[in-house]
Amino acid sequence: MKPSVIVVTIFLLLVSVVHLIRLIFQWKVTANTVEIPVLASAAACIVTALLAGWLWRENKK
């Protein structure tokens, strides 16, 4: 397995975990006075976890 694939997979998993933690603790995120909904983290958590799994699986073939 290429080192770049491992690094990107770990990065995507970390991003997914951070979004999951935001969901659990209901942290507020504001960007230029606009509050980002917590449900956006739910979608981001799922998408990044799926991308990490997809990348890992494709590289195992």
VMD Tcl script that builds the backbone (N, CA, C; Angstrom):
set m [mol new atoms 183]
animate dup $m
set s [atomselect $m all]
$s set {name element resname resid chain x y z} {
  {N N MET 1 A 0.845 -1.171 0.000}
  {CA C MET 1 A 0.000 0.000 0.000}
  {C C MET 1 A 0.895 1.241 0.000}
  {N N LYS 2 A 0.521 2.219 -0.790}
  {CA C LYS 2 A 1.310 3.439 -0.882}
  {C C LYS 2 A 1.162 4.283 0.376}
  {N N PRO 3 A 2.249 4.915 0.799}
  {CA C PRO 3 A 2.177 5.755 2.001}
  {C C PRO 3 A 1.177 6.904 1.867}
  {N N SER 4 A 1.035 7.443 0.672}
  {CA C SER 4 A 0.095 8.556 0.488}
  {C C SER 4 A -1.345 8.108 0.741}
  {N N VAL 5 A -1.661 6.894 0.351}
  {CA C VAL 5 A -3.012 6.371 0.581}
  {C C VAL 5 A -3.267 6.198 2.073}
  {N N ILE 6 A -2.272 5.727 2.785}
  {CA C ILE 6 A -2.408 5.552 4.229}
  {C C ILE 6 A -2.621 6.904 4.907}
  {N N VAL 7 A -1.834 7.903 4.507}
  {CA C VAL 7 A -1.944 9.239 5.107}
  {C C VAL 7 A -3.318 9.837 4.842}
  {N N VAL 8 A -3.799 9.750 3.622}
  {CA C VAL 8 A -5.105 10.331 3.273}
  {C C VAL 8 A -6.227 9.587 3.988}
  {N N THR 9 A -6.129 8.273 4.076}
  {CA C THR 9 A -7.150 7.490 4.781}
  {C C THR 9 A -7.205 7.870 6.259}
  {N N ILE 10 A -6.050 7.990 6.897}
  {CA C ILE 10 A -6.008 8.389 8.306}
  {C C ILE 10 A -6.567 9.797 8.480}
  {N N PHE 11 A -6.203 10.700 7.573}
  {CA C PHE 11 A -6.723 12.070 7.645}
  {C C PHE 11 A -8.249 12.083 7.538}
  {N N LEU 12 A -8.804 11.345 6.593}
  {CA C LEU 12 A -10.260 11.304 6.431}
  {C C LEU 12 A -10.935 10.711 7.670}
  {N N LEU 13 A -10.328 9.697 8.253}
  {CA C LEU 13 A -10.889 9.114 9.471}
  {C C LEU 13 A -10.840 10.099 10.633}
  {N N LEU 14 A -9.767 10.857 10.740}
  {CA C LEU 14 A -9.676 11.869 11.798}
  {C C LEU 14 A -10.735 12.957 11.624}
  {N N VAL 15 A -10.937 13.387 10.393}
  {CA C VAL 15 A -11.971 14.394 10.120}
  {C C VAL 15 A -13.345 13.836 10.496}
  {N N SER 16 A -13.576 12.584 10.164}
  {CA C SER 16 A -14.850 11.952 10.496}
  {C C SER 16 A -15.054 11.886 12.008}
  {N N VAL 17 A -14.010 11.549 12.744}
  {CA C VAL 17 A -14.103 11.463 14.203}
  {C C VAL 17 A -14.359 12.838 14.814}
  {N N VAL 18 A -13.705 13.868 14.296}
  {CA C VAL 18 A -13.930 15.225 14.811}
  {C C VAL 18 A -15.382 15.651 14.585}
  {N N HIS 19 A -15.931 15.328 13.438}
  {CA C HIS 19 A -17.339 15.658 13.182}
  {C C HIS 19 A -18.255 14.866 14.127}
  {N N LEU 20 A -17.905 13.625 14.392}
  {CA C LEU 20 A -18.694 12.822 15.311}
  {C C LEU 20 A -18.643 13.407 16.729}
  {N N ILE 21 A -17.466 13.845 17.147}
  {CA C ILE 21 A -17.331 14.477 18.463}
  {C C ILE 21 A -18.154 15.758 18.524}
  {N N ARG 22 A -18.154 16.527 17.425}
  {CA C ARG 22 A -18.979 17.750 17.393}
  {C C ARG 22 A -20.457 17.400 17.550}
  {N N LEU 23 A -20.876 16.319 16.927}
  {CA C LEU 23 A -22.274 15.889 17.068}
  {C C LEU 23 A -22.590 15.497 18.512}
  {N N ILE 24 A -21.697 14.764 19.132}
  {CA C ILE 24 A -21.937 14.277 20.494}
  {C C ILE 24 A -21.995 15.438 21.485}
  {N N PHE 25 A -21.032 16.361 21.386}
  {CA C PHE 25 A -20.949 17.449 22.359}
  {C C PHE 25 A -21.700 18.715 21.939}
  {N N GLN 26 A -22.295 18.697 20.739}
  {CA C GLN 26 A -23.090 19.825 20.241}
  {C C GLN 26 A -22.300 21.132 20.229}
  {N N TRP 27 A -21.050 21.069 19.777}
  {CA C TRP 27 A -20.220 22.266 19.679}
  {C C TRP 27 A -20.760 23.200 18.615}
  {N N LYS 28 A -20.725 24.479 18.893}
  {CA C LYS 28 A -21.162 25.487 17.924}
  {C C LYS 28 A -19.955 25.919 17.089}
  {N N VAL 29 A -20.184 26.048 15.788}
  {CA C VAL 29 A -19.146 26.526 14.873}
  {C C VAL 29 A -19.722 27.714 14.132}
  {N N THR 30 A -18.985 28.812 14.136}
  {CA C THR 30 A -19.435 30.029 13.465}
  {C C THR 30 A -18.393 30.442 12.431}
  {N N ALA 31 A -18.876 30.748 11.245}
  {CA C ALA 31 A -17.997 31.228 10.174}
  {C C ALA 31 A -18.514 32.586 9.721}
  {N N ASN 32 A -17.779 33.635 10.093}
  {CA C ASN 32 A -18.146 34.989 9.691}
  {C C ASN 32 A -19.581 35.331 10.094}
  {N N THR 33 A -19.906 35.128 11.330}
  {CA C THR 33 A -21.210 35.401 11.954}
  {C C THR 33 A -22.330 34.454 11.510}
  {N N VAL 34 A -22.028 33.446 10.736}
  {CA C VAL 34 A -23.036 32.464 10.321}
  {C C VAL 34 A -22.763 31.171 11.074}
  {N N GLU 35 A -23.759 30.718 11.841}
  {CA C GLU 35 A -23.584 29.480 12.593}
  {C C GLU 35 A -23.845 28.276 11.690}
  {N N ILE 36 A -22.887 27.353 11.694}
  {CA C ILE 36 A -22.996 26.144 10.878}
  {C C ILE 36 A -23.843 25.132 11.656}
  {N N PRO 37 A -24.904 24.599 11.034}
  {CA C PRO 37 A -25.762 23.647 11.748}
  {C C PRO 37 A -25.006 22.376 12.135}
  {N N VAL 38 A -25.386 21.806 13.263}
  {CA C VAL 38 A -24.747 20.583 13.736}
  {C C VAL 38 A -25.037 19.425 12.784}
  {N N LEU 39 A -26.179 19.447 12.144}
  {CA C LEU 39 A -26.510 18.374 11.201}
  {C C LEU 39 A -25.571 18.348 10.000}
  {N N ALA 40 A -24.920 19.453 9.718}
  {CA C ALA 40 A -23.913 19.457 8.647}
  {C C ALA 40 A -22.760 18.538 9.026}
  {N N SER 41 A -22.463 18.451 10.309}
  {CA C SER 41 A -21.410 17.539 10.761}
  {C C SER 41 A -21.839 16.080 10.620}
  {N N ALA 42 A -23.110 15.807 10.729}
  {CA C ALA 42 A -23.588 14.439 10.537}
  {C C ALA 42 A -23.312 13.994 9.100}
  {N N ALA 43 A -23.651 14.858 8.162}
  {CA C ALA 43 A -23.400 14.538 6.760}
  {C C ALA 43 A -21.903 14.431 6.487}
  {N N ALA 44 A -21.123 15.347 7.028}
  {CA C ALA 44 A -19.678 15.333 6.811}
  {C C ALA 44 A -19.044 14.095 7.445}
  {N N CYS 45 A -19.536 13.681 8.594}
  {CA C CYS 45 A -19.024 12.493 9.264}
  {C C CYS 45 A -19.245 11.251 8.394}
  {N N ILE 46 A -20.435 11.126 7.877}
  {CA C ILE 46 A -20.765 9.969 7.042}
  {C C ILE 46 A -19.958 9.988 5.744}
  {N N VAL 47 A -19.902 11.135 5.094}
  {CA C VAL 47 A -19.194 11.233 3.811}
  {C C VAL 47 A -17.708 10.944 3.970}
  {N N THR 48 A -17.070 11.535 4.971}
  {CA C THR 48 A -15.634 11.315 5.131}
  {C C THR 48 A -15.320 9.874 5.544}
  {N N ALA 49 A -16.171 9.271 6.351}
  {CA C ALA 49 A -15.967 7.871 6.727}
  {C C ALA 49 A -16.129 6.960 5.506}
  {N N LEU 50 A -17.127 7.237 4.684}
  {CA C LEU 50 A -17.318 6.444 3.470}
  {C C LEU 50 A -16.153 6.609 2.492}
  {N N LEU 51 A -15.664 7.841 2.352}
  {CA C LEU 51 A -14.521 8.068 1.471}
  {C C LEU 51 A -13.277 7.336 1.970}
  {N N ALA 52 A -13.048 7.347 3.273}
  {CA C ALA 52 A -11.896 6.638 3.830}
  {C C ALA 52 A -12.021 5.134 3.585}
  {N N GLY 53 A -13.197 4.593 3.821}
  {CA C GLY 53 A -13.415 3.169 3.577}
  {C C GLY 53 A -13.272 2.797 2.116}
  {N N TRP 54 A -13.798 3.628 1.258}
  {CA C TRP 54 A -13.713 3.395 -0.184}
  {C C TRP 54 A -12.255 3.417 -0.648}
  {N N LEU 55 A -11.499 4.402 -0.193}
  {CA C LEU 55 A -10.093 4.509 -0.562}
  {C C LEU 55 A -9.308 3.304 -0.063}
  {N N TRP 56 A -9.551 2.909 1.176}
  {CA C TRP 56 A -8.856 1.754 1.755}
  {C C TRP 56 A -9.175 0.491 0.971}
  {N N ARG 57 A -10.450 0.305 0.657}
  {CA C ARG 57 A -10.891 -0.897 -0.061}
  {C C ARG 57 A -10.336 -0.950 -1.483}
  {N N GLU 58 A -10.362 0.188 -2.158}
  {CA C GLU 58 A -9.839 0.225 -3.525}
  {C C GLU 58 A -8.345 -0.048 -3.573}
  {N N ASN 59 A -7.641 0.368 -2.564}
  {CA C ASN 59 A -6.199 0.160 -2.552}
  {C C ASN 59 A -5.818 -1.268 -2.166}
  {N N LYS 60 A -6.718 -1.978 -1.497}
  {CA C LYS 60 A -6.445 -3.367 -1.103}
  {C C LYS 60 A -6.535 -4.328 -2.273}
  {N N LYS 61 A -7.197 -3.928 -3.356}
  {CA C LYS 61 A -7.379 -4.831 -4.520}
  {C C LYS 61 A -6.092 -5.079 -5.247}
}
mol reanalyze $m
mol bondsrecalc $m
mol representation Tube
mol addrep $m
